[in-house]
Amino acid sequence: MSPNADPPAHQPGFASEHRTAVAAAEEAGTFLRSRFPDGFAARPKGRLGDVVTDLDVMAEELVVGRIRHRFPHDRILAEESGALDGDGDGGRTWLVDPLDGSNNVVIGLPVYVVGIALCVDDAPVVGVVHDPMTGRTWSALRGGGAHGRAAARPAHGRPLPAAGPLLAWTQGHAVRRDDPAACTLRHTLELRSRRLLQLWAPLVAWAMLARGDIDGFVGYRAEAIDLPAGALLAREAGMAVRHLDGAEFGGGFSGPDTGRSFVAGRPDVLPHLLDLVATSASSPGTEGTYTAETAPTGPSARRPSADGTSPSVPRSGPRPGTPST
C-alpha cells in the first residue's frame, strides 16, 4: 500500500471522484470525532438489535450533500436515506456508510469509520475509508492501487504463526443467530485461527486487511453498503478476494445477500483460508451451502491457484443493507 494519502496526479479515470470522496469522508470524520463519545442520541433500528444515532443521520447528510453538489446526476445509496436517484444514465452509483460501527459508538467503543464507494455498472472504482479517531484515510482507485498508511511490518510473505492466522469475521443482519452454516463456519475459524475478530464495523476489518494488520477476513451474507469500498481497498492493496468456493469475487452491491459471502486475504494465505472454509462446508448439515447458495456455479466457480489468481471475474450480487456485525 502506498503511504501517500492521494494517488499520483496523472492517475487517469476517477481522480476527481476520489478527491471528492476523500474530502467528504474526512469532513464527516471531523464532525463525528467532535461529538464522540457523549454528544449524540441513539434509538433502536429494526428488531434485530441494531441502532442508529443522530450522528449517522447528520454525517450522511454532509457526505450526500458534498457528492450531490459535485456530481448532481449520479445515483446515491445511503445507509439511512436509502436510494437517492439521479438523472444520469452512466450506471454510476455512490454508496455511503456515514458511520460504520454505530453499535460501538453507542457503548463508547472508539472503533468506527466513514466509508464511501463509487460503483460503475456494479463494479467498484473508488473506495474510501476514514478513521475519525486517528484522522487516517485509506483509499483506492480501480487499477491505481491503494493509498494510506500501511502496517509497520510487511504482510506479504510473512509466515503464519503456529497458532494460526489472525482473522476477522462479519455476517449480515439478515442471518439468524442460529443459522447452521454461519455458526459452523465461524466456529471452525475460531478453532483454527489465532484470533477471530468480530468488530461490528466491517470497513475497519477491510482497512486492517489492506494494511496487513490481519491475515484474512471472512464474511457470510455480508451487508452491501460497505462491501464495495472495502473489497476494492483490499484488492488494490494486493489482497485476494474470493467467494467461499474460491471463485473470483466482484465486490459489487446488487443482488441477494447469498452472493455476498467471501474469503479475503493475502494470496499466499488464501489457499489455507479456503481449506478452512471447505472443512466447515463438509460438516453435517452444511453440505453444499457454500457452493449452491453463496457462490456462483459453472465455469467461473474455480478454485484459485496458489498465488491467488483466477481466470475469470464474474460480478457478485450485493444489494443495499444495514450495518453488519
C-alpha positions as CSV (number, residue, x, y, z in Angstrom):
1,M,0.0,0.0,0.0
2,S,1.3,3.4,-0.9
3,P,2.0,5.6,2.1
4,N,0.6,8.6,0.2
5,A,-2.9,9.7,1.0
6,D,-3.6,10.6,-2.6
7,P,-2.9,8.8,-5.9
8,P,-0.5,10.3,-8.4
9,A,-1.7,13.4,-10.1
10,H,-1.5,11.7,-13.5
11,Q,-3.8,8.8,-12.4
12,P,-6.5,8.5,-15.2
13,G,-10.2,7.8,-14.7
14,F,-11.8,8.8,-11.5
15,A,-9.3,11.1,-9.8
16,S,-11.9,13.8,-9.3
17,E,-14.4,11.4,-7.7
18,H,-11.6,10.1,-5.5
19,R,-10.8,13.6,-4.2
20,T,-14.4,14.3,-3.6
21,A,-14.9,11.1,-1.6
22,V,-11.8,11.6,0.5
23,A,-12.7,15.2,1.3
24,A,-16.3,14.3,2.2
25,A,-15.2,11.3,4.4
26,E,-12.7,13.4,6.2
27,E,-15.1,16.3,6.8
28,A,-17.7,13.8,8.2
29,G,-15.0,12.2,10.3
30,T,-14.1,15.6,11.9
31,F,-17.8,16.1,12.7
32,L,-18.1,12.6,14.2
33,R,-15.0,13.0,16.3
34,S,-16.2,16.3,17.7
35,R,-19.4,14.6,19.0
36,F,-17.9,11.3,20.4
37,P,-18.4,9.9,23.0
38,D,-21.2,12.0,24.5
39,G,-22.7,14.4,22.0
40,F,-25.4,12.3,20.4
41,A,-28.7,10.4,20.9
42,A,-29.4,6.8,19.8
43,R,-32.5,4.8,19.1
44,P,-33.2,1.2,18.0
45,K,-33.1,0.3,14.3
46,G,-35.3,-2.6,13.4
47,R,-35.9,-5.6,15.6
48,L,-32.6,-7.4,15.4
49,G,-30.6,-5.3,17.9
50,D,-29.2,-2.7,15.6
51,V,-29.1,1.0,16.5
52,V,-29.0,4.4,14.7
53,T,-27.7,7.6,16.1
54,D,-28.3,11.2,15.1
55,L,-24.6,11.2,14.2
56,D,-25.3,8.6,11.4
57,V,-28.0,10.9,10.0
58,M,-26.1,14.2,10.2
59,A,-22.8,12.7,8.8
60,E,-24.8,11.1,6.0
61,E,-26.4,14.4,5.1
62,L,-23.0,16.0,5.0
63,V,-21.5,13.3,2.7
64,V,-24.5,13.1,0.4
65,G,-24.6,16.9,0.1
66,R,-20.9,17.0,-1.0
67,I,-21.4,14.2,-3.5
68,R,-24.7,15.7,-4.9
69,H,-23.1,19.1,-5.2
70,R,-20.1,17.8,-7.2
71,F,-21.9,15.0,-9.2
72,P,-25.6,16.0,-9.3
73,H,-26.6,13.4,-11.9
74,D,-25.3,10.3,-10.0
75,R,-27.4,7.9,-8.1
76,I,-26.6,7.5,-4.3
77,L,-27.4,4.7,-2.0
78,A,-27.0,5.8,1.6
79,E,-27.3,3.8,4.8
80,E,-30.0,5.8,6.4
81,S,-31.7,7.5,3.5
82,G,-31.8,4.6,1.1
83,A,-31.8,5.2,-2.7
84,L,-31.5,8.8,-3.9
85,D,-31.9,8.6,-7.7
86,G,-30.1,10.9,-10.1
87,D,-31.0,11.7,-13.7
88,G,-27.8,10.3,-15.2
89,D,-27.7,7.2,-17.3
90,G,-24.0,6.2,-16.9
91,G,-24.6,3.4,-14.4
92,R,-22.8,5.4,-11.6
93,T,-23.9,4.7,-8.0
94,W,-22.3,6.1,-4.9
95,L,-22.6,4.1,-1.7
96,V,-22.4,5.9,1.6
97,D,-21.9,4.4,5.1
98,P,-21.6,7.5,7.2
99,L,-20.8,5.7,10.4
100,D,-19.8,2.1,10.2
101,G,-19.7,1.0,13.8
102,S,-22.8,2.7,15.3
103,N,-23.2,-0.1,17.9
104,N,-19.6,0.6,19.0
105,V,-20.2,4.3,19.3
106,V,-23.3,3.8,21.4
107,I,-21.3,1.8,24.0
108,G,-18.4,4.2,23.9
109,L,-16.0,2.0,21.9
110,P,-13.9,4.1,19.6
111,V,-14.0,1.7,16.7
112,Y,-15.9,3.3,13.8
113,V,-15.1,4.7,10.3
114,V,-16.7,6.6,7.4
115,G,-17.0,4.6,4.2
116,I,-17.7,5.8,0.6
117,A,-17.6,4.0,-2.7
118,L,-18.4,4.7,-6.3
119,C,-19.5,1.8,-8.5
120,V,-20.0,1.9,-12.2
121,D,-22.2,-0.9,-13.5
122,D,-21.9,-2.6,-10.1
123,A,-18.1,-2.7,-10.2
124,P,-16.3,-0.5,-7.5
125,V,-14.0,2.0,-9.0
126,V,-13.4,4.3,-6.0
127,G,-13.3,3.3,-2.3
128,V,-12.5,5.4,0.8
129,V,-12.3,4.5,4.5
130,H,-11.6,7.2,7.0
131,D,-11.0,6.7,10.7
132,P,-12.1,9.8,12.7
133,M,-10.2,8.7,15.9
134,T,-6.8,8.6,14.2
135,G,-7.5,11.0,11.4
136,R,-6.2,8.5,8.9
137,T,-7.6,7.8,5.5
138,W,-7.2,4.7,3.3
139,S,-8.4,4.8,-0.3
140,A,-8.3,3.0,-3.6
141,L,-8.8,3.6,-7.3
142,R,-9.5,0.6,-9.5
143,G,-6.2,-0.2,-11.2
144,G,-4.5,2.6,-9.3
145,G,-3.5,0.9,-6.1
146,A,-4.4,1.6,-2.5
147,H,-3.2,4.6,-0.6
148,G,-2.8,5.3,3.1
149,R,-0.6,4.2,6.0
150,A,0.3,0.6,6.0
151,A,1.4,-1.7,8.8
152,A,4.9,-1.3,10.2
153,R,5.6,-5.0,9.3
154,P,5.1,-6.0,5.7
155,A,2.3,-8.6,5.4
156,H,3.2,-10.3,2.1
157,G,5.4,-13.3,2.7
158,R,5.1,-13.2,6.4
159,P,4.8,-16.8,7.7
160,L,1.7,-17.8,9.6
161,P,2.3,-18.5,13.3
162,A,1.8,-22.0,14.6
163,A,-1.3,-20.8,16.4
164,G,-2.9,-20.0,13.0
165,P,-3.9,-16.8,11.1
166,L,-5.3,-13.7,12.6
167,L,-8.8,-13.3,11.1
168,A,-11.8,-11.1,11.1
169,W,-15.5,-12.1,10.7
170,T,-18.7,-10.4,9.6
171,Q,-22.2,-11.6,8.8
172,G,-25.2,-9.7,7.6
173,H,-28.1,-8.7,9.8
174,A,-30.5,-11.0,7.9
175,V,-28.5,-14.0,9.1
176,R,-30.2,-15.7,12.1
177,R,-28.1,-16.2,15.2
178,D,-28.7,-19.9,14.9
179,D,-28.0,-20.2,11.2
180,P,-26.2,-23.6,10.9
181,A,-23.9,-22.6,8.1
182,A,-22.8,-19.3,9.8
183,C,-22.4,-21.0,13.2
184,T,-20.4,-23.8,11.8
185,L,-18.1,-21.6,9.7
186,R,-17.5,-19.2,12.5
187,H,-16.8,-22.0,14.9
188,T,-14.3,-23.6,12.5
189,L,-12.5,-20.3,12.0
190,E,-12.3,-19.8,15.8
191,L,-10.8,-23.2,16.3
192,R,-8.2,-22.9,13.6
193,S,-7.1,-19.2,14.0
194,R,-5.0,-17.4,16.5
195,R,-7.9,-14.9,16.9
196,L,-11.2,-14.2,15.2
197,L,-12.1,-10.6,15.4
198,Q,-15.7,-9.5,15.4
199,L,-15.5,-5.7,15.2
200,W,-19.1,-4.6,14.5
201,A,-17.6,-2.4,11.8
202,P,-16.7,-4.4,8.6
203,L,-14.8,-1.4,7.0
204,V,-12.4,-1.4,9.9
205,A,-11.6,-5.0,9.2
206,W,-11.2,-4.3,5.5
207,A,-8.8,-1.5,6.3
208,M,-6.8,-3.7,8.7
209,L,-6.5,-6.4,6.0
210,A,-5.4,-3.8,3.4
211,R,-2.8,-2.5,5.8
212,G,-1.5,-6.0,6.6
213,D,-2.6,-6.0,10.3
214,I,-4.6,-9.2,9.9
215,D,-4.1,-12.2,7.6
216,G,-7.7,-12.7,6.4
217,F,-11.3,-11.6,6.5
218,V,-14.3,-13.9,6.1
219,G,-17.9,-12.7,5.5
220,Y,-21.2,-14.6,5.4
221,R,-24.0,-12.9,3.5
222,A,-22.4,-9.6,4.3
223,E,-24.1,-6.2,4.1
224,A,-23.9,-4.4,0.7
225,I,-23.5,-0.7,1.7
226,D,-19.9,-1.0,2.8
227,L,-18.7,-4.0,0.8
228,P,-17.6,-2.3,-2.5
229,A,-15.3,0.2,-0.7
230,G,-13.7,-2.5,1.5
231,A,-13.3,-5.1,-1.2
232,L,-11.7,-2.6,-3.6
233,L,-9.3,-1.3,-1.0
234,A,-8.2,-4.8,-0.1
235,R,-7.8,-5.9,-3.7
236,E,-5.8,-2.8,-4.7
237,A,-3.6,-3.4,-1.7
238,G,-2.7,-6.8,-3.2
239,M,-5.1,-9.0,-1.3
240,A,-7.1,-11.7,-3.0
241,V,-10.9,-11.7,-2.6
242,R,-13.0,-14.8,-3.4
243,H,-16.3,-16.4,-2.9
244,L,-16.4,-19.2,-0.4
245,D,-15.9,-21.8,-3.1
246,G,-12.9,-20.0,-4.4
247,A,-14.4,-18.2,-7.4
248,E,-13.4,-14.6,-8.1
249,F,-15.5,-12.1,-6.0
250,G,-16.5,-9.0,-7.8
251,G,-17.3,-6.8,-4.8
252,G,-20.4,-5.1,-6.2
253,F,-23.6,-4.2,-4.4
254,S,-26.6,-5.6,-6.4
255,G,-28.4,-8.9,-6.0
256,P,-29.3,-11.0,-3.0
257,D,-27.1,-11.4,0.1
258,T,-26.5,-15.0,-0.7
259,G,-24.0,-13.7,-3.3
260,R,-22.1,-11.7,-0.7
261,S,-20.2,-14.4,1.2
262,F,-16.4,-14.1,0.8
263,V,-12.9,-15.0,1.8
264,A,-10.2,-12.3,1.6
265,G,-6.6,-12.5,2.5
266,R,-3.0,-12.4,1.4
267,P,-2.6,-14.5,-1.8
268,D,-0.1,-16.8,0.0
269,V,-2.6,-17.4,2.8
270,L,-5.7,-17.7,0.7
271,P,-5.4,-21.5,-0.1
272,H,-5.2,-22.1,3.7
273,L,-8.3,-20.0,4.3
274,L,-10.2,-21.7,1.6
275,D,-9.3,-25.1,3.1
276,L,-10.8,-23.9,6.4
277,V,-14.0,-23.0,4.7
278,A,-14.0,-26.4,2.9
279,T,-13.6,-28.1,6.3
280,S,-16.6,-26.2,7.6
281,A,-18.7,-26.9,4.5
282,S,-18.2,-30.7,4.9
283,S,-19.7,-30.6,8.4
284,P,-23.0,-32.4,8.9
285,G,-26.0,-30.2,7.9
286,T,-23.9,-27.7,5.8
287,E,-23.1,-29.8,2.8
288,G,-23.3,-27.7,-0.4
289,T,-24.1,-24.5,1.4
290,Y,-21.1,-22.6,0.2
291,T,-21.4,-23.5,-3.5
292,A,-25.1,-23.6,-4.4
293,E,-26.2,-20.6,-2.4
294,T,-23.4,-18.3,-1.6
295,A,-21.2,-18.5,-4.7
296,P,-21.6,-18.9,-8.4
297,T,-21.5,-22.2,-10.1
298,G,-20.4,-23.3,-13.6
299,P,-17.2,-22.3,-15.4
300,S,-16.5,-19.2,-13.2
301,A,-16.6,-21.2,-9.9
302,R,-13.0,-22.4,-10.0
303,R,-10.5,-22.6,-7.1
304,P,-7.7,-20.1,-7.5
305,S,-4.1,-21.1,-7.9
306,A,-1.6,-20.9,-5.1
307,D,-0.8,-17.3,-6.0
308,G,-4.4,-16.3,-5.6
309,T,-5.2,-15.8,-9.3
310,S,-8.3,-16.7,-11.1
311,P,-9.1,-16.8,-14.8
312,S,-12.4,-15.0,-14.6
313,V,-14.1,-12.2,-12.7
314,P,-17.9,-12.6,-12.5
315,R,-19.8,-9.9,-10.8
316,S,-21.0,-10.5,-7.3
317,G,-24.6,-9.8,-6.2
318,P,-25.0,-7.5,-3.3
319,R,-27.8,-5.1,-2.5
320,P,-28.0,-2.2,-0.1
321,G,-28.4,-3.3,3.5
322,T,-28.0,-2.4,7.1
323,P,-24.8,-2.3,9.3
324,S,-23.3,-5.7,10.0
325,T,-21.6,-7.4,12.9
